[in-house]
């Protein structure tokens, strides 16, 4: 739209896209430390690690492997609480 030689553009940004991770308190490094402490080893490899939005909350989820043992996890990004923990 033009008015008095001034161009005004309007871009739409989904507010929920911008805010869905805004409540993340635990950093990725803190979440990884929680996983390593729970697994009892800092010598493993994160095969998958991501910040996601699910069930109305932001959470870190992924897989951590130590030797032949694989840990699957979900950690609440706002509180650092382990929501799911699986060992294969």
N, C-alpha and C positions, 0 to 999 in steps of 0.2 A: 504494500500500500504506500502511496506517495502523498505527502502533504507538505506544501511549502518547501519543495526541493529536499525534503528529508525522506529517506527510504526507511520504512519500518518493516522488519520481517518478523514473523512469528514462527517459532519452532516449537513443536509439541514434544515434550519429554515425559515419558511415563514416570510419574512420581514414585510409584512402587519400585520401579527399577533402580532409582537412585537411592532409595531409603532401605531396601531390603537387607543390606549388609551394614547399615548404619549402627545397629545395636551390637555389633561384634566387639566384645571386650577382650576376649582371649585372642592373641595374635596367632598366626600360623606356627611360629616358633614355639609358643607356649603350648599349643595343641600337640605338636610333635613331641615335646618333652613329656606331656601327660601320657602319651602312647608309649614312649620308651620306658618310662617309670613303671607303668602297668605291666609291660611285657618283661621287665627286668633286664633289659639290654639296650645299650646305646649303639651296638655294633650292627644293627640291622639296616634294611633298605626300605624306604617308602616307595612302594610300587605304584601307588595311586594316592593322591592327596589333593583335596579340593574343598573350597568353601562353597556351600550350596544352601539353597533355601528350600525347606521342606516342612510340612506340617505347621506352617505359620511361624517358623523360627529359622535363624541362620545357624548352620552347623558345619563343622569340618567332618569329612568322611573320607575313608580310604582303606588302604591295605598296607601293612607293615610286615616285612618278612625277616626272620632271624633264622638262618640255616634252613631247615626244612619246615619250620613252623611259620604259619601265616596268621596274622591277626587282622580282623576286619573291625572297623570302629566307626562310631558316630559320636561327636563331641559337641555339645551345645556351645556355640561361639560366644554367647552372652555370659555364661556362667562358668564354663570349663568343665561342666558335669559330663561324665561319660554316659551317653544315652544307650548305646548298644556296643557290645564287645563280643566278638566271636573268635575262637581259636580252631584252626584246622591243622 
